[in-house]
Amino acid sequence: MLTASEVAELLHLHVNTVKRLGDRGELAFY
């Protein structure tokens, strides 16, 4: 199991990745 802080960190990284892809116009997959 992940701790709450680990989950929050993973979510934060995922959100940042999606934002970067969106900025580059590569969100056609979502």
Secondary structure, DSSP 8 states (H G I E B T S, - for coil): ---HHHHHHHHHHHHHHHHHHHHTT-GGG-
